[in-house]
């Protein structure tokens, strides 16, 4: 599965960016390359934080496994 990143030029310079499918993944950068790198970091952080939050609230009986979403 691929995600859609959106990069918009900022009025003050640089770019703001977000991932369409993951609303919490937002970032910015002075250049397009920096914005892309920062957005990947933001996406990793969103996933890590969500995993941590879920792990703290799981029951001992919960079953966790990794899945991969195939391309459509």
Beta strands, then each sheet from edge to edge (+ up, - down):
strand 1: 5-9
strand 2: 15-19
strand 3: 22-29
sheet 1: 1+ 2- 3+
end
